[in-house]
Amino acid sequence: MPISKGRWIATGASIFAIVVSAVGFSPAHAQTLDRVRASSSLKFGYEADARPFSFKTDNGAPDGYAVALCNKVADSVKAELKLSQLAVEWVPLTGEARARAIQDGVVDLVCGAEPVTLSRRQEVSFSIPIFPSGTGAVVSTSAPLALREVLEYGEPSSRPVWRGSPARTILENKTFSSITGTTSEHWLSDKIKTFQLAATTASVDSFQQGIERVLDGRSAVLFGDMPLLMDVAARSDNSGNLVVLKRHFTYEPLGLELARADEDFRLIVDRALSQAYAAQNFRTFFTTWFGPPDEATVTFFQQTALPE
């Protein structure tokens, strides 16, 4: 029997609804603000040992630069939705659970030091950058001056880095460490392969383990996210025996992770961050976690803040 135009529209709509449900693309899953409006609550994820971006204080409360920025996001969500109350649940995340927290719906926003990469953007979306990070390096004060020159300035005594002599001799037969599963680990491995260095890599599970290897001489250098290296070196009992080199080996802006295809929530997040960067007290806010910003850092945030 022929299907009438009216029945075809109804049937087509039903089929579309079934398909949408089957692939998991439901408004409840995609739209954070709908859930927040209904529950008057937000779930923020954080790492408990990622100073100065996020960490757990002695009384068990989350703190840090990214945590403070997310609190500003919560204030903006509350104001935008005109909520009288907004409960914020802080969920500690580690390892694979952290990597899957957004996709699995465990949290609405990951408040940490997450590099914005194309491969990661296949799985989650990002806010505008919250910090101009990149791979840095820390060495012992007893490290040979030539090694520090090669790493920090690109050449020892005005000679080429990575290739030839003496630069190649300085870098070979050394053990370099990085944090397992980070972009710094991938960068280090790629450099050693590219320049065919006779060097060894020793990945570590934490910055503290890496610092210990540098201090006892098992590793010549620890590579990792620059701000995290600076923080762990400054807090080390042996901080006087460590040198964080000024050079950034890579540029990796950091952002807050949220669900893909959730533009209304992302707009509030980006607006809250932009307003924070443009505020007169942002220098003071930034200094709390990283010390006074240099002009390059100030320019970064001025250029990152989006206009209305």
Legacy VTK file of the C-alpha trace (Angstrom):
# vtk DataFile Version 3.0
C-alpha trace
ASCII
DATASET POLYDATA
POINTS 308 float
0.000 0.000 0.000
1.464 3.418 -0.886
2.597 5.570 2.026
0.999 8.985 2.207
3.121 12.101 2.484
1.985 12.630 6.080
2.777 9.047 7.075
6.171 9.284 5.335
7.101 12.379 7.361
6.064 10.691 10.607
7.858 7.466 9.696
10.983 9.376 8.638
10.996 11.285 11.903
10.672 8.038 13.855
13.536 6.451 11.948
15.709 9.526 12.540
14.943 9.383 16.267
15.897 5.694 16.367
19.158 6.332 14.496
20.069 9.270 16.741
19.388 7.159 19.824
21.400 4.252 18.434
24.540 6.311 17.858
24.302 7.908 21.270
23.878 11.462 19.965
21.250 12.627 22.435
20.795 16.174 23.679
21.232 14.940 27.259
24.639 13.546 26.374
25.824 16.458 24.275
24.541 19.489 26.186
26.164 20.103 29.544
24.099 23.184 30.332
20.844 21.204 30.109
22.092 18.814 32.787
23.412 21.645 34.939
20.112 23.518 34.682
18.223 20.402 35.781
20.575 19.353 38.592
22.128 22.678 39.701
25.469 20.877 39.781
28.744 20.673 37.870
31.434 18.003 37.906
35.032 19.147 37.508
37.927 16.720 37.175
41.457 17.427 38.409
44.780 15.725 39.108
45.792 15.642 42.751
49.548 15.938 42.063
49.967 18.279 39.076
51.272 21.412 40.781
50.898 24.282 40.173
47.917 23.585 37.902
45.998 21.284 40.213
46.680 19.507 43.469
45.031 18.370 46.665
45.705 20.467 49.767
46.351 19.036 53.231
42.657 19.357 54.072
41.698 17.426 50.926
40.395 20.366 48.905
41.495 20.917 45.286
43.687 23.932 44.570
45.931 25.313 41.843
45.919 27.618 38.846
43.590 25.505 36.659
41.308 24.855 39.625
41.038 28.594 40.280
40.185 29.206 36.611
37.500 26.517 36.732
35.979 28.191 39.784
35.594 31.293 37.599
33.876 29.104 34.995
31.469 27.830 37.661
30.627 31.412 38.637
29.913 32.225 34.996
27.691 29.155 34.542
25.723 30.065 37.664
25.204 33.624 36.432
24.370 32.623 32.850
21.731 30.087 33.940
20.448 32.398 36.715
20.806 29.656 39.324
20.394 30.508 43.001
22.721 27.634 43.925
25.319 25.654 41.992
27.067 22.685 43.570
30.539 21.863 42.223
31.803 18.308 42.680
35.555 17.882 42.311
36.522 14.454 40.988
40.183 13.372 41.328
41.443 11.730 38.129
44.489 9.612 37.346
45.869 7.610 34.428
43.416 6.139 31.951
40.441 7.376 33.976
41.626 10.933 33.391
42.044 10.335 29.666
38.490 8.919 29.388
36.730 11.172 31.906
35.055 13.434 29.340
34.033 10.719 26.875
32.635 8.540 29.671
30.644 11.440 31.129
32.419 11.248 34.491
33.070 15.005 34.534
31.932 18.075 32.604
35.332 19.773 32.496
38.902 18.617 33.151
40.730 21.335 35.079
44.368 20.483 34.521
47.431 20.890 32.341
46.251 19.230 29.141
48.229 19.871 25.919
46.005 20.918 23.024
46.915 18.473 20.254
45.181 17.428 17.045
45.100 13.775 18.077
43.496 14.642 21.410
40.945 16.854 19.668
39.650 13.732 17.937
38.299 12.701 21.351
37.560 15.926 23.262
37.214 19.633 22.702
39.315 22.334 24.362
38.849 25.784 25.808
41.002 28.651 24.638
44.548 28.098 25.991
45.159 28.644 29.693
48.972 28.564 29.570
51.775 28.791 26.960
53.571 25.596 27.900
56.037 23.326 26.128
58.789 20.813 26.776
61.556 22.027 29.065
64.551 20.386 30.708
66.124 20.173 34.153
69.706 19.151 34.860
71.937 18.892 37.891
74.187 21.815 38.764
77.046 19.330 38.405
76.155 18.642 34.746
78.965 19.508 32.307
78.765 23.088 31.067
78.991 21.858 27.472
75.846 19.759 27.944
73.943 22.742 29.305
75.140 24.883 26.402
74.020 22.348 23.821
70.587 22.007 25.416
69.951 25.632 26.279
71.560 27.540 23.425
71.551 24.971 20.641
75.317 24.736 20.363
78.437 24.461 22.476
81.096 27.060 21.782
79.315 28.156 18.561
79.283 24.668 17.018
76.301 22.802 15.513
73.880 20.984 17.813
72.834 17.306 17.494
75.133 16.606 14.543
78.882 16.462 14.220
81.588 16.957 16.814
81.720 17.987 19.584
77.942 18.424 19.961
77.156 14.833 19.015
79.810 13.555 21.399
78.292 15.604 24.218
74.799 14.210 23.665
75.673 10.597 22.959
76.002 7.877 25.561
73.726 9.836 27.885
70.504 8.726 29.553
67.550 11.068 29.102
64.316 10.800 31.070
60.758 11.965 30.428
57.344 11.292 31.910
55.614 8.181 30.589
52.781 8.854 28.153
53.442 12.575 27.680
54.157 14.594 24.559
57.645 15.170 25.965
58.285 11.413 25.877
57.211 11.237 22.223
59.294 14.301 21.335
62.416 12.876 23.008
62.060 9.503 21.310
61.560 11.167 17.944
64.658 13.367 18.331
66.899 10.458 19.266
65.665 8.448 16.270
65.860 11.384 13.868
69.464 12.208 14.728
70.435 8.560 15.329
71.981 9.306 18.684
73.577 6.543 20.723
71.584 7.628 23.760
69.302 5.824 26.203
65.812 6.828 27.323
64.473 6.022 30.772
60.828 7.003 31.164
59.533 7.661 34.680
56.073 7.689 36.205
56.387 11.042 37.971
58.389 14.249 37.988
59.702 13.369 41.430
61.171 10.102 40.147
62.756 11.992 37.272
64.276 14.580 39.604
65.751 11.810 41.747
67.384 10.250 38.689
68.934 13.603 37.731
70.213 14.192 41.250
71.833 10.769 41.608
73.284 10.843 38.085
71.308 7.983 36.577
69.820 10.443 34.039
71.623 13.421 32.579
68.417 15.344 31.814
64.721 15.204 32.675
62.415 16.530 29.935
58.837 17.530 30.713
56.231 20.282 30.749
58.111 23.460 31.606
55.804 24.818 34.366
55.609 21.439 36.089
59.395 21.066 35.945
59.830 24.530 37.443
57.413 23.767 40.267
58.790 20.358 41.238
62.383 21.636 41.068
61.531 24.643 43.245
59.831 22.445 45.853
62.588 19.830 45.914
64.666 19.521 49.069
67.642 19.688 46.710
66.442 22.671 44.673
69.882 24.267 45.002
71.348 21.351 43.056
68.956 21.656 40.114
68.840 23.971 37.099
65.738 24.376 34.934
66.952 25.506 31.521
65.235 28.546 30.042
64.731 27.004 26.622
61.378 25.679 25.398
62.035 22.738 23.070
58.412 22.659 21.906
55.405 24.957 22.117
52.322 23.249 23.556
49.470 25.473 24.730
47.432 23.942 27.527
43.637 24.000 27.724
40.645 22.745 29.693
39.027 19.615 28.254
35.281 19.370 27.605
32.944 17.351 25.415
32.930 17.797 21.666
29.879 19.377 19.983
28.906 21.238 23.156
29.347 24.792 21.918
27.021 26.512 24.420
29.064 25.257 27.369
32.316 25.970 25.573
31.180 29.545 24.947
30.667 30.107 28.677
34.046 28.535 29.449
35.860 30.705 26.899
34.033 33.836 28.006
34.974 33.217 31.654
38.628 32.696 30.715
38.697 35.733 28.428
37.242 37.933 31.140
39.789 36.603 33.630
42.711 37.332 31.289
41.442 40.848 30.585
40.864 41.708 34.258
43.184 44.246 35.886
44.093 41.800 38.652
45.150 38.974 36.306
48.862 39.646 36.856
48.340 39.166 40.593
46.240 36.062 39.961
48.938 34.589 37.703
51.742 35.484 40.128
50.102 33.415 42.863
50.998 30.242 40.973
53.946 31.064 38.721
55.564 34.259 39.971
55.474 37.566 38.070
54.825 37.020 34.326
57.324 38.288 31.783
56.199 40.451 28.886
55.962 37.494 26.505
53.530 35.783 28.887
51.487 38.957 29.320
51.271 39.295 25.540
50.175 35.657 25.223
47.166 36.179 27.468
46.286 39.508 25.874
46.226 37.826 22.472
44.407 34.729 23.734
41.490 36.594 25.358
38.571 36.772 22.942
36.626 40.023 22.467
32.866 40.137 22.955
LINES 1 309
308 0 1 2 3 4 5 6 7 8 9 10 11 12 13 14 15 16 17 18 19 20 21 22 23 24 25 26 27 28 29 30 31 32 33 34 35 36 37 38 39 40 41 42 43 44 45 46 47 48 49 50 51 52 53 54 55 56 57 58 59 60 61 62 63 64 65 66 67 68 69 70 71 72 73 74 75 76 77 78 79 80 81 82 83 84 85 86 87 88 89 90 91 92 93 94 95 96 97 98 99 100 101 102 103 104 105 106 107 108 109 110 111 112 113 114 115 116 117 118 119 120 121 122 123 124 125 126 127 128 129 130 131 132 133 134 135 136 137 138 139 140 141 142 143 144 145 146 147 148 149 150 151 152 153 154 155 156 157 158 159 160 161 162 163 164 165 166 167 168 169 170 171 172 173 174 175 176 177 178 179 180 181 182 183 184 185 186 187 188 189 190 191 192 193 194 195 196 197 198 199 200 201 202 203 204 205 206 207 208 209 210 211 212 213 214 215 216 217 218 219 220 221 222 223 224 225 226 227 228 229 230 231 232 233 234 235 236 237 238 239 240 241 242 243 244 245 246 247 248 249 250 251 252 253 254 255 256 257 258 259 260 261 262 263 264 265 266 267 268 269 270 271 272 273 274 275 276 277 278 279 280 281 282 283 284 285 286 287 288 289 290 291 292 293 294 295 296 297 298 299 300 301 302 303 304 305 306 307
